[in-house]
Amino acid sequence: MATVAVLTDSRRALQTVRKSMPRGGPSVVLCRSAPALFRVLESRLVDAIVFSPQDPHFAIVRQLRATFPDIPTFALAAFRPDEGELLLACHREQVAGVLVEGVDDAVAGDLVQRASATADRRRQLHDAPRALRLLEPLQRDTWNLLLDTVDRPVRTAALARRLRVSREHLSRQFGAGGAPNLKRVIDLTRIACAAHLLGNPGYDPVTVAKILRFSSSSHLSGTARRIANSSTRALGELGPRGVLAAFVGGNTRSRVG
């Protein structure tokens, strides 16, 4: 599951984000310093960063925009009418959204989730169900579930339990109608996520392999070759859309079975 990192010294700000996050949404973790935030970025799939817009946090956000441009940032504070300069600073730093304590408390989590990195990947892969011939409800439900579990390997049996069907039924029905087999699509969603992460200069293949729980960077590299005919270093240029296009263009079927 993805994570929202909250860079703040305010317990109230943390609770605002945590309590307003929709059920089943990303987990929320507190980071009190830049080193703590970067440790989270290097070990977890981060969906968004919420920060209190006071120094030194703004300096950290400037660095984030350069190194992790695809991870959106949100400013959370009790903005006053006389703080126009602070709002202008948020605009200059390309903050994705401004959340006002006491006004947006009930919807802060929902607003963050709508503009998150996961939401961006979903938009980039919007045409995937049609391109992959995932026409039936079970196929679509499986696809949506896979998009939420890209940060770890997932087994067919575990997917079947969450979808309340048997493993055999899921495997058989998912590949019906000319759709790719399920294992290939699992790998597709994970490599599309890897491509999204590698579009950020702050990430390298070793770190991405760790975040997505590939057994090694070599395992990530081999999977990228099978799914997108791409090296890991070229994945960032492809992005999720490019990975999907490469997959549909000739990598939908396993060489075995």
VENCORMO-V804080 format. One record per residue. N is the residue number from 1. PSI is psi in whole degrees, 0 to 359 (999 if undefined). Layout:
# VENCORMO-V804080
N:PSI
N:PSI
This chain:
# VENCORMO-V804080
1:141
2:166
3:142
4:121
5:131
6:110
7:101
8:161
9:2
10:117
11:326
12:318
13:317
14:313
15:326
16:314
17:314
18:315
19:334
20:356
21:129
22:150
23:133
24:2
25:186
26:155
27:161
28:129
29:140
30:133
31:117
32:351
33:166
34:314
35:320
36:319
37:315
38:331
39:320
40:316
41:329
42:353
43:344
44:159
45:105
46:124
47:326
48:162
49:126
50:131
51:154
52:121
53:61
54:153
55:143
56:9
57:326
58:323
59:323
60:319
61:323
62:318
63:320
64:320
65:329
66:324
67:333
68:61
69:337
70:3
71:110
72:150
73:147
74:132
75:131
76:118
77:167
78:73
79:136
80:160
81:334
82:12
83:41
84:324
85:324
86:320
87:322
88:323
89:321
90:319
91:317
92:324
93:10
94:40
95:134
96:332
97:153
98:125
99:125
100:117
101:136
102:346
103:313
104:12
105:318
106:338
107:4
108:312
109:319
110:319
111:320
112:315
113:325
114:331
115:18
116:171
117:323
118:317
119:322
120:317
121:319
122:320
123:319
124:333
125:21
126:323
127:359
128:313
129:319
130:314
131:329
132:1
133:41
134:87
135:332
136:153
137:319
138:321
139:316
140:318
141:320
142:315
143:312
144:322
145:320
146:323
147:337
148:356
149:29
150:345
151:8
152:153
153:142
154:137
155:152
156:320
157:320
158:319
159:316
160:320
161:317
162:331
163:357
164:44
165:171
166:158
167:316
168:317
169:317
170:313
171:318
172:314
173:329
174:321
175:7
176:156
177:21
178:6
179:155
180:160
181:159
182:319
183:319
184:322
185:326
186:312
187:323
188:311
189:325
190:323
191:326
192:320
193:318
194:319
195:320
196:315
197:318
198:353
199:351
200:124
201:336
202:354
203:143
204:167
205:324
206:315
207:318
208:320
209:321
210:315
211:318
212:5
213:38
214:152
215:334
216:170
217:333
218:322
219:316
220:316
221:314
222:320
223:321
224:321
225:316
226:321
227:319
228:7
229:43
230:147
231:161
232:323
233:337
234:349
235:321
236:326
237:325
238:313
239:173
240:319
241:317
242:322
243:315
244:315
245:318
246:321
247:310
248:330
249:354
250:14
251:22
252:341
253:140
254:149
255:339
256:130
257:999
